[in-house]
Amino acid sequence: MWDWRVRQGRPRIWLDDARMALLREKIRGKSAEEIEAMAGTSEPGLALTYLLTGNKDAGRLVIERTWQHGEKNGWQHMRTPALCYDWCHDLLSREEKARFRALFVEECCKRIAMRNVWRSFHFTMYKEAFNIGICAIALDPGDNFAGYILDFLKDRYRDAMHVFEEVFPDGEWPEGFDLKRGATGRALELLWALKTSTGDDLMATSSHMRNSVQYIIHCSKPDGLVYPGGDNDFPHLHDRDREMLLMLAAEFRDPYAQYFLNHCPSKTFLPNRQIIWKDLLWHDPSIPERPLDDIPRSRIFRGHGLIAARSAWGWDEEGRRLPASWVTFRCGRYFGQDTHYDNNHFEIYYKGELAIDSGRDDDDWGMERSASEVRKSQLFNYYRRSIAHNTILVEDNEEQAEMGVVSDGGQKELLYLDGVRNEPENFDMKEYLLEEKRMCHDWVATPGRWDAGEMLAYTGNNLFTYACGDATKAYSSQKMERFVRHFLFVHGDLVVVFDRVVATDPTYRKTWLLHSITQPRPRPDGAFEVAYNGGRLVCVPVLPEERRIEVVGGVGKEFLVGGIRYACGMKGSGRRKSPLHFGELPGAWRIEQCPSVPSEEDYFLNVFLLTDKGSTAVPEVTRIDDDARIGVAVVLPYQRRVSVSFARGASPSARLLIEERGSALFNDALPTTVVLEKGRIG
């Protein structure tokens, strides 16, 4: 392990004798034209065509296109030149080989010199590590520069594997689903190249890599969109997710990854002529598949404090939305730039996005150094802030937020502390370059520094999912004494959210938030409902007894913060403007629910029923609380009754009874610790 002696033979990037034998088996009996169709028309596809058919025209075309593209657009990605050098090596003249080597040296040196890149908690490191690593593997094994690059990467990847295995063993990535593609995805590409070129397989014992299959599966919605938390430009299933699952299925012979690859119908996930070479290279039809129905419908990803649950597995079909709900709940630590201030935030999906993570990831990074510039930005004042999430605000008029952001009443701005940049950088490497106005932190030396939220309790099964999160530390201690949220999802159509919020001053206004794409519609009975696509959510507020409910939003008021109107995309005021990407649903509306009577301690209790869009059903809700507990009994439209109660005061606990047609399906106290799902690996 960690020897990294590159073997002599070629091809060696992602290919060794075993994989070449698998490829030859896959193309057995195929014509040259059929093989070319299987490989596609991209440069890697043409190079693979050359390897499998000996078509020199395809190989020479790869070489020509590689240089044409790089000289026109720059060398942001080194995969194609490295594959060209390795896979088409015997077509290159001595002069061409020297030209490629000079390119590799120049580009690798540029990347190594970008010292702020080499941080194990940030996806950019994995992108650039792949870029230089694949160049080193492509070069001749005796090349001194190649040895220098691999030695440089060893120290950084030792640190990176600690981050993967000791902080995120459950397979998530704290910068969000999209940036996981740049971290785990790029790491997988490099680790696979090291495996086939050196025989050193760092993936084999990695819990993070193995569990990444579960993260992708659980965080995907029936409509092909994905968990949008954190900074996320492309919140939909993507060919990069397909590539990860292909590599993971091949490495672990994972039957669930294989099933997802074989059956997911999302158009953005399916291969096309530019990326089909990845299926040819990695897909192994001999791997048995197992249906997703065999997986528990709920899963916790402990490093990030994220829970994802659903009522059924499957996908929407043409003209038909799957009658299944999907929810998430998050309460966890702060991890830096791309982390949002969203502790105790939840999302609800049923045949469409109903309770959403709102705002848009406008690319305003670079503006954060100027308070006057920051004040213009939807990204900094809304999208990342608590006000854009389904959580709680506590408004202290004296509170001043860092960076010059508008105070939203939400969780603390942590990217800067007293004007100094504040992020976890590496696990324990202690090499990151200390820049002006930037604190340099490694994870091991700063225990507890990033604790903003804690998942106190969790249990999940195919009947219900329950979680309890403590987000107290996420808020300024000057205003927040305690904020604990209980989140109960009874699989199918019922969600109950119970909050205890204790402020340091009874005059601080508390606001309970729920965001939606379409305008919420208040009902005469005090409930309100939201509909989108084929789904509907109806919310019955139970506590506080005396409350004000306000609908905020609409044209020009979508992202209102402190009386300031923000906009996103092409209408934004940030550094760069761009149209919304597919799957981005920034929303336009929110519910604000506030107690009418000032108090230090308030309880919020809300019951949600999920139905088809045309339904008029409203849950029958009865309060059942006493001096020690607060709860509700909910009668659902199909002879099911759910009774849940929560302890008053500082020690959170809950009890649940689920009855159907007079028989108890569950009747017990809910756990006060995190209980992992049955059958879980890692």
Stockholm file with secondary structure:
# STOCKHOLM 1.0

chainA/1-682         MWDWRVRQGRPRIWLDDARMALLREKIRGKSAEEIEAMAGTSEPGLALTYLLTGNKDAGRLVIERTWQHGEKNGWQHMRTPALCYDWCHDLLSREEKARFRALFVEECCKRIAMRNVWRSFHFTMYKEAFNIGICAIALDPGDNFAGYILDFLKDRYRDAMHVFEEVFPDGEWPEGFDLKRGATGRALELLWALKTSTGDDLMATSSHMRNSVQYIIHCSKPDGLVYPGGDNDFPHLHDRDREMLLMLAAEFRDPYAQYFLNHCPSKTFLPNRQIIWKDLLWHDPSIPERPLDDIPRSRIFRGHGLIAARSAWGWDEEGRRLPASWVTFRCGRYFGQDTHYDNNHFEIYYKGELAIDSGRDDDDWGMERSASEVRKSQLFNYYRRSIAHNTILVEDNEEQAEMGVVSDGGQKELLYLDGVRNEPENFDMKEYLLEEKRMCHDWVATPGRWDAGEMLAYTGNNLFTYACGDATKAYSSQKMERFVRHFLFVHGDLVVVFDRVVATDPTYRKTWLLHSITQPRPRPDGAFEVAYNGGRLVCVPVLPEERRIEVVGGVGKEFLVGGIRYACGMKGSGRRKSPLHFGELPGAWRIEQCPSVPSEEDYFLNVFLLTDKGSTAVPEVTRIDDDARIGVAVVLPYQRRVSVSFARGASPSARLLIEERGSALFNDALPTTVVLEKGRIG
#=GR chainA/1-682 SS CCCCCCCSSSCCSSCCHHHHHHHHHHTTTCCHHHHHHHHCSSHHHHHHHHHHHCCHHHHHHHHHHHHHHHHHHCCSCCHHHHHHHHHTGGGCCHHHHHHHHHHHHHHHHHHHHCGGGCCTTSHHHHHHHHHHHHHHHHSCTTCHHHHHHHHHHHHHHHHHHHIIIIICTTSCCTTCHHHHIIIIIHHHHHHHHHHHHHCCCSSTTCHHHHHHHHHHHHTBCTTSBBCCCSSCSCCBCCHHHHHHHHHHHHHHCCHHHHHHHHHCCCTTTSCCTTTHHHHHHHCCTTSCCCCGGGSCSEEEETTTTEEEEESCCCCCBTTBCCSCEEEEEECCCCCSTTCCSCTTEEEEEESSEEECCCSCCCCCTTGGGCHHHHTTCHIIIIITSGGGSSSEEEECTTCCCGGGCCCCSSSCCCSEETTEECCEEESSCCCCCCCTTBCCEETTTSTTTTCCCEEEEEEECSSEEEEEEECGGGSCTTTEEEEEEEEEEETTTEEEEEEEEEESSTTSEEEEEEEESSCCEECTTSCEEEEETTEEEEEEEEESSSEEEEEEESTTCTEEETTEEECCGGGCCSSCCCCCCTTCCCCCEEEEEEESSCCSEEEEEEEEEEEETTCCCCCEEEECCCSSEEEEEEECTTSEEEEEEEECSSSCCEEEEEEETTEEEEEEECCSSBCCCTTCCC
#=GC SS_cons         CCCCCCCSSSCCSSCCHHHHHHHHHHTTTCCHHHHHHHHCSSHHHHHHHHHHHCCHHHHHHHHHHHHHHHHHHCCSCCHHHHHHHHHTGGGCCHHHHHHHHHHHHHHHHHHHHCGGGCCTTSHHHHHHHHHHHHHHHHSCTTCHHHHHHHHHHHHHHHHHHHIIIIICTTSCCTTCHHHHIIIIIHHHHHHHHHHHHHCCCSSTTCHHHHHHHHHHHHTBCTTSBBCCCSSCSCCBCCHHHHHHHHHHHHHHCCHHHHHHHHHCCCTTTSCCTTTHHHHHHHCCTTSCCCCGGGSCSEEEETTTTEEEEESCCCCCBTTBCCSCEEEEEECCCCCSTTCCSCTTEEEEEESSEEECCCSCCCCCTTGGGCHHHHTTCHIIIIITSGGGSSSEEEECTTCCCGGGCCCCSSSCCCSEETTEECCEEESSCCCCCCCTTBCCEETTTSTTTTCCCEEEEEEECSSEEEEEEECGGGSCTTTEEEEEEEEEEETTTEEEEEEEEEESSTTSEEEEEEEESSCCEECTTSCEEEEETTEEEEEEEEESSSEEEEEEESTTCTEEETTEEECCGGGCCSSCCCCCCTTCCCCCEEEEEEESSCCSEEEEEEEEEEEETTCCCCCEEEECCCSSEEEEEEECTTSEEEEEEEECSSSCCEEEEEEETTEEEEEEECCSSBCCCTTCCC
//
